[in-house]
Amino acid sequence: MSGVSVRPILLVEDNPHDELLTLRALRRINLANRIDVARDGQQALDYLLAHGEFSHRKDAQLPLVVLLDIGLPRLSGLEVLEKLRAEPRTALLPVVIFTSSDEDTDRLKSYSHRCNSFVRKPVDFNSFAETVARMGMYWLATNACP
């Protein structure tokens, strides 16, 4: 299908339960995109910047979108976002902060660090799955990425 990219999605999530729910919800909408997972902020940066265990990715395409949690081990989601925006290769990469945080300061900091969207994770499974499905359809089928 033309217009729909098959570049991967990067999910950055340290909570195994939220990871599983997100993966299930994305698979439910039959996306052709591979979903790669990083489980902490440093692993996400290494993946995106082709460092360390991901140095083989130097010429690999960037993901179509990054779904980034805020509360991550090693580096927070906000630190990851700040570093991504400072790198020319990832400065325009679409990043959605996908978090359970209900703090206005987290939302404001996310936008000040130039996230593309801030989405709160619903607690209810059906709402969670619907939210993930809508995000997936928007970022993968509707949005025109840089």
C-alpha positions in Angstrom: 0.0 0.0 0.0 1.6 3.3 -1.0 1.8 6.1 1.5 2.0 3.8 4.4 5.6 3.3 5.6 7.0 0.0 6.8 9.6 1.7 8.9 9.5 0.3 12.5 8.0 1.8 15.5 10.2 2.2 18.6 8.4 1.6 21.9 10.4 2.7 24.9 8.8 1.2 28.0 10.2 -0.3 31.2 6.9 -1.7 32.5 6.4 -5.2 31.1 2.6 -5.0 31.6 2.3 -1.7 29.7 4.7 -3.1 27.0 2.5 -6.2 26.5 -0.7 -4.1 26.4 0.8 -1.7 23.8 2.1 -4.5 21.6 -1.2 -6.3 21.7 -3.1 -3.1 20.8 -0.8 -2.3 17.9 -1.0 -5.8 16.6 -4.8 -5.8 16.8 -4.9 -3.1 14.1 -2.8 -5.2 11.8 0.1 -2.9 11.2 2.7 -4.0 8.8 5.4 -2.1 10.8 7.8 -4.0 13.0 7.7 -2.9 16.7 11.1 -2.6 18.3 11.3 -2.2 22.1 13.8 -0.5 24.3 13.4 -0.9 28.1 15.3 2.0 29.4 16.4 5.5 28.3 20.0 4.6 27.5 19.0 1.6 25.4 16.6 3.9 23.4 19.4 6.4 22.7 21.8 3.7 21.7 19.2 2.2 19.3 18.3 5.6 17.8 21.9 6.9 17.6 23.5 3.6 16.6 25.8 3.3 19.6 26.9 0.4 21.7 25.0 -2.8 21.1 23.2 -1.1 18.2 26.3 0.2 16.3 25.3 -2.0 13.4 22.3 0.3 12.9 24.5 3.2 11.6 22.8 3.1 8.1 19.4 1.8 9.3 16.3 3.9 8.9 15.0 5.7 11.9 11.7 4.5 13.2 8.6 6.2 11.9 7.6 7.2 15.4 8.9 6.7 19.0 6.5 6.0 21.8 8.4 7.2 24.8 7.6 6.7 28.5 8.9 9.4 30.9 9.7 7.3 34.0 12.5 5.2 32.6 15.7 3.7 34.3 19.1 5.0 33.5 17.9 8.1 31.5 14.4 9.5 31.8 12.2 10.0 28.8 12.7 13.7 29.0 16.5 13.3 29.0 16.2 11.0 25.9 14.0 13.6 24.2 16.4 16.4 25.0 19.3 14.4 23.5 17.3 13.4 20.4 16.5 17.0 19.7 20.1 18.0 20.0 21.2 15.5 17.3 20.7 16.6 13.6 19.8 13.0 12.5 17.0 12.7 15.1 16.0 16.4 15.6 12.8 15.9 13.6 12.0 12.3 14.6 8.3 12.1 15.7 8.3 11.4 19.5 5.1 10.7 21.4 5.4 10.9 25.1 3.2 8.0 26.3 3.0 8.0 30.0 0.9 7.3 33.1 2.0 10.7 34.5 -0.8 13.1 35.3 1.6 15.9 36.2 1.2 19.2 34.4 5.0 19.8 34.8 5.7 16.6 32.9 3.4 17.6 30.1 4.9 21.1 29.9 8.5 19.9 30.0 7.7 17.3 27.3 6.4 20.1 25.0 9.3 22.4 25.9 11.7 19.6 24.9 9.7 19.5 21.6 7.8 16.3 21.8 5.2 15.9 19.0 2.4 14.7 21.3 1.8 13.9 25.0 -0.6 11.1 25.6 -1.6 9.8 29.0 -2.0 6.0 29.4 -5.5 5.1 30.4 -5.9 2.8 33.3 -8.7 0.7 31.9 -7.6 -1.9 29.4 -10.2 -1.2 26.7 -9.5 2.6 26.9 -5.7 1.8 26.8 -6.1 -0.4 23.7 -8.3 2.2 22.0 -5.8 5.0 22.7 -2.9 2.9 21.4 -4.9 2.0 18.2 -5.7 5.6 17.5 -2.1 6.7 18.0 -0.9 3.9 15.7 -3.4 4.8 13.0 -2.6 8.5 13.2 1.2 8.2 13.3 1.5 5.4 10.8 -1.3 6.0 8.3 -2.4 9.6 8.6 0.6 11.7 9.6 3.2 12.7 6.9 6.5 12.4 8.7 9.6 14.5 7.8 
